[in-house]
Every structure is written in C-alpha cells, then in structure tokens.
Amino acid sequence: KKIIMDIQYFQKVENLFVSLLFNSKSVLSETELREIELLVTVSEFGIALESYLFICNEDNKVVPPKVKSILDKLIDEMAVTDEGIVSAVAEVKVLAA
C-alpha cells in the first residue's frame, strides 16, 4: 500500500512539473526549461522547484496566472513547509489578466 501511494505521489508531482514546464515555455529559455526537466527526470522535485523559483525571481520573470496556480498546487502536493520556498512562490510576478 505504501509503495502504491509513493508511486501515485511521484506521478502526481511529476505531472504537475510537466504542466509547469509546458506553461512556462513563453517565460523560460530552452536551457532553463531543460535544467528543470533534468531535475524532475531524476525525481529531484525539491531542487527543481527551488531552481524554478530562483530563475523566476532572480530574472524578474512574469508568469501566466496558470503557472502561479500550478506552483501553488506543487507546494500543496509536496507539503512544502520551508518558509524560503513558500515566500519565493509568493514573490513570483504574475501577468495581469
């Protein structure tokens, strides 16, 4: 039972990252997207999330509302409690609708 839950967790988080990257094509460079994708491929979800947030906030990137929504879901799904990451998500600039 535990293994099945772990697999479901990994699939859910991985799917959210796939969606995040797909919806970030207009925002991130090919190199940036590939960097995050590689981390996701080896299930380094925490580092992938931190890297994504660092790129967005360091370069003042403005993301579509859909990306912000996916980031919120990732934080929730990954049960992130790290204040640095939570505040980094809050700092992400979102495109005005």
GUNU-283460 format. One record per atom (N, C-alpha, C): x, y, z; residue in one letter. Coordinates in pm, whole numbers, plus 32768, in hexadecimal, padded with zeros to 4 digits. Layout:
residues N
XYZA ...
***
This chain:
residues 97
80547F868000K 800080008000K 8057807D8000K 80BD80808053K 811680F5805DK 815981107FD6K 818980A67F95I 81CE80B57F14I 817180F07EABI 80F580C17EA9I 809380F67E49I 807C818A7E62I 807181B17EE1M 8060823F7F02M 80D882907ED4M 8151825B7EE8D 81CA829F7EBCD 81CA82B27E24D 81A382497DDCI 819F82517D4AI 813982B97D1EI 80C582B97D5FQ 805E831B7D3DQ 808F83A97D59Q 80D583B97DCAY 810D843B7DEEY 817084697D83Y 81CD84137D5EF 823184367CFAF 81EF845A7C75F 818C840A7C4DQ 814884257BCEQ 80FF84AB7BD1Q 80BD84C67C41K 807185427C4EK 80CF85BC7C49K 813B85B57C96V 819B86247C9AV 81E086337C13V 820585C37BD7E 824785C87B54E 81E986067AECE 816A85E07AEFN 810786187A92N 80F886AF7AA5N 80FB86DC7B23L 80F3876C7B3EL 816C87B47B04L 81E287787B12F 825B87B47AD9F 825687B97A41F 8223874E7A03V 8216874A7971V 81BB87BD7944V 814E87CE798CS 80F0883A796FS 813188C37987S 817C88CD79F3L 81C3894A7A14L 8222897179A4L 827289117977L 82D3892D790EL 828F894E788AL 82258902786AF 81DB891C77EEF 81A389AA77EDF 816E89D5785EN 81328A5A7868N 81998AC9787EN 82188AA37889S 82838B05789ES 82D68B1C7821S 82AE8ADE77B3K 82FC8AEA7736K 830C8B797706K 82AB8BCD7723S 82B38C5976F9S 83078CAD7759S 83298C7277CCV 836C8CBE7837V 83FF8C957847V 84188C137848L 849F8BE0785DL 84E58BC077D9L 85698BCB77D9S 85B78BA77763S 85BB8B0F7756S 85E48ADF76E0E 85F38A4F76C8E 86508A117730E 86BE8A55774BT 87228A2477AAT 86E78A1A7836T 869E8A81785FE 865F8A8078E3E 85F98A1078EFE 85A889FF7887L 854389957886L 8586890C7890L 85F288FA7844R 863A887A7843R 8677885B78CCR 86AD88C3790BE 86EA88B47990E 8684887F79F5E 860E88BB79F6I 85A388917A52I 857388047A2DI 856387ED79ACE 8533876C797AE 859086FA79A6E 8613871179A0L 867486AD79CAL 8664868A7A5DL 865086F07AAFL 863C86D97B3FL 85BD86887B59L 855486A77B0FV 84D5865F7B1EV 84E785CD7AF2V 853185B87A88T 854A85327A53T 858984D67ABCT 85E1850E7B0EV 862284BE7B77V 85DB84CE7BFFV 855F84FF7BF9S 8509850F7C70S 8542856B7CDCS 859285CC7CB2E 85C586327D0FE 856186A67D11E 84E886887D43F 847B86E97D3DF 849787697D8DF 84CF87587E04G 84ED87CC7E58G 854F882B7E16G 85BB87F27DDFI 862188457D9CI 85E688827D1DI 859488357CD6A 855488677C5CA 84FC88E07C7CA 84B088D67CE8L 845889457D11L 84AA89BE7D39L 851289A87D8AE 85698A177DB4E 85AB8A5A7D3CE 85DB8A097CDES 861C8A3F7C66S 85BB8A927C14S 85438A5D7C02Y 84DC8AA47BB6Y 84BF8B2D7BF5Y 84AC8B2C7C78L 848C8BA87CBFL 85028C0A7CBAL 85798BD57CC7F 85F18C297CC1F 85F98C6E7C39F 85E68C227BCEI 85EB8C5A7B46I 85828CC87B36I 85088CAA7B61C 849A8D0C7B52C 84B58D8C7BA1C 84DC8D7C7C1EN 84EB8DF17C74N 856C8E3D7C5AN 85D78DF57C3BE 86588E347C1FE 86528E887BA0E 860D8E537B3BD 86068E977AB9D 85868EEA7AA9D 853C8EFC7B16N 84BE8F487B14N 84618F1B7AA3N 84558E9A7A91K 83FE8E647A28K 836C8E747A54K 83178E8B79F3V 82888E9B7A0EV 82418E2179D3V 81FE8DD67A29V 81C08D5979FDV 81298D6879EAV 80F08D157993P 805E8D157983P 801A8CE57A05P 7F9E8D107A1EP 7F558CE47A96P 7F528C4C7AA6P 7F498C037A36K 7F458B707A39K 7FC38B397A7DK 80378B757A62V 80B58B487A9EV 80B28B5D7B35V 807E8BCE7B60K 80748BEB7BF1K 801A8B847C34K 7FAF8B627BF0S 7F518AFE7C24S 7F958A757C32S 7FE58A507BCFI 802E89D07BD4I 809489D37C46I 80DA8A437C57L 813C8A507CC3L 80F78A3B7D4CL 80818A767D5BD 80358A667DD8D 800F89D37DEED 7FE8898F7D82K 7FC589007D8CK 804088AD7DB1K 80B288D07D76L 812E88877D95L 815488947E28L 814D890E7E5AI 816C89297EE7I 811388D37F41I 809488CE7F1BD 803188837F67D 804D87ED7F5ED 805E87BB7EE6E 8073872C7ECEE 80F586FA7F0EE 815D874E7F09M 81DF87287F41M 81E787447FD7M 817B877C800DA 8175879E809CA 81ED87F380C7A 8209885A8076V 827B88B28091V 825D890B810AV 82B68908816BT 82A7895E81E2T 831A89C381ECT 838189B08199D 83F58A09819BD 83C98A99817BD 83DE8AF281DDE 83B18B7E81CEE 83F08BC18154E 846E8BA18139G 84B28BDC80C6G 846C8BBD8043G 84438B408035I 83FF8B167FBAI 83738B507FB4I 832C8B4B8023V 82A48B818028V 82A48C168004V 83048C61803BS 83098CF0801DS 833B8D097F8ES 83918CAF7F5AA 83BF8CBD7ECFA 834B8CAD7E6EA 82EF8C527E8FV 82778C3F7E3AV 82228CBE7E40V 82158CF77EB6A 81C78D727EC7A 82058DE67E79A 82888DE47E67E 82CF8E517E22E 82C78E4A7D8AE 82A28DD57D54V 829C8DC47CC2V 823B8E2B7C87V 826B8E737C24K 82178ED97BE3K 81BB8E967B7EK 813A8EBC7B86V 80D58E807B30V 80A08EE77ACCV 80928EB97A50L 805B8F0B79E4L 7FCD8F367A08L 7FB28FB579FCA 7F2A8FE67A18A 7ECB8FAF79ADA 7E5B8F7E79DBA 7DF98F40797DA 7DB68FAA7928A 
***
